[in-house]
Each structure stands twice: as structure tokens, then as C-alpha cells.
Amino acid sequence: MRNTALIIADKTDVRRSRVREKDPMQFDIHDRVNYAVTATRLRYGLQEKRITLYLTIDESICTMYEYFDIFLGRMTMCSQAARSPRQAAWLSRGTSDTSATPTFAKR
């Protein structure tokens, strides 16, 4: 269970303060995505067995397509880890089974 929580915490940590590069002209896609996120909220429902990540993204900096380009695989990994804690150790090593599909909430 600890591996599962660690994977979810690590892969949902997207925020502006993660960007170390100060010059926006030097941002790579990861920097742009992290910088574009102006608000985050992670919510979990024990009864529903659901974890929902809410993001507010400044689309003048980065589009939702760019976000999903780099984070869809990570969200799939989180979904798999949440569904099968035994797989968490495999997922943390980079092995993944793409049969699990994450659910995304759009605001």
C-alpha cells in the first residue's frame, strides 16, 4: 500500500514551483506544463474508491494536449497502482500493463 501511495503522490505532483529554469524561453515541455498549472487539488473518496486530481491550467502557456502528452502514461500508472497495490512495485520499476484506464474529471 505504501508503494501505491508513493506512486500516486509522485505522479500527481504537478505545480509551478517545480520549475527551476527561470527563463521561459528555455522551458522544455515538462517545465511548460508544470509552470502552466496555477492550482491543484487532489481529492480522494474512500467510499467511492476514487482519487481525483483537479488542475487549473493556463492554456496560454501550455495546452491540455501537451499536459496529456506527458502525463497520460503517468495517470494510467496511478490508476493501475490504485486498482492493484501488488502491481505498485512493478509499476515503480517502469513495467506497466496498459489495460487499466484512468478516469478524468473535466471542470
N, C-alpha and C positions, 0 to 999 in steps of 0.2 A: 504493500500500500504506500510506503514511503517513496518508492521509485515512481509510482503513478503520480503522486502529488508533486514530486520534483519535476517530472517531465511537463506536467501541466503548468506549473509555476514558471518554469524556464521558457516555454514556448509561447506563453501569453504575455510575456514581459516586453511590450512594445510601447515606447514612450519617447518623448522629445529629449529628455535628459540623457538618454543613452548615446546620443550623437556626440562624438568627441571632436570631429572635424568642425572647425569654426567657419570656414569659407563654404557657403552653399554651392559655389561653382565646382567644388571638389567632392561633393557628395556622391557616393555610389548609390545604387538602388536601395540598399539597406538603410543608409543614412537618410535618404529622402523619405522613405516610409516611416521610419521612427520619428523624424522631425515633423512630418505631416500630422501625426497623431497628437491632437490637442487635449483629449480627455479619454480616459479608460475607466472601465468598471467591470469587475469580474463578479458574477453572481452565481451562487450555487443553490439548488433546491434539493434538499435531502429526500423529500417525499417523491418529487418528480424524477430524481436521479439525473439531474441535468445541470450542466455548467454552461453559463452563457457569458460571452465576452462582448461587452459593448464598447465600441470605439467611435470617436468623433474624429474624422479625417478632413484636413484642409485640402480639398481637391485641387486647389491652385498650385499646390506643391507636389502632390502625388495622387494619382487616380486610384480608385478601388481596384482596377485591373492590376496595377503594379503591386498593390498590397497582396492580392490573391496570388500573383505570380510567385512571390517568395514565401508566403505564409500558408497557402492551401495545404501543402505537404505537411507542414508543422501542425496545422489544425487537425488533419487526418490522423497524425501520430497521437495527438491529445485524445481524440475520440477513441482510438484503439486502446490507449492506455487506460482510459476511464472505463471502457467496457470489459477489459480483461487485465486485471492487475498482474497476472502471471506473465503477460506479454511485455510488461513495462521494462523488464531487464533487457529483453531482445530489442525493443524499440530504442532504448537509450544507447544501444550499440550501433544503431543505424539500420537494423534489419526491420523491414516493415511489410505488412500484409495490407494491401490497399482495398480489402473487401469492406472495411468499415467506412461509412460515410458520415462526415460531421454535419451538424445542423447549424445554420447561421440565422441569427435574428437580424432583420433589417429594420431600422428606425426611420 
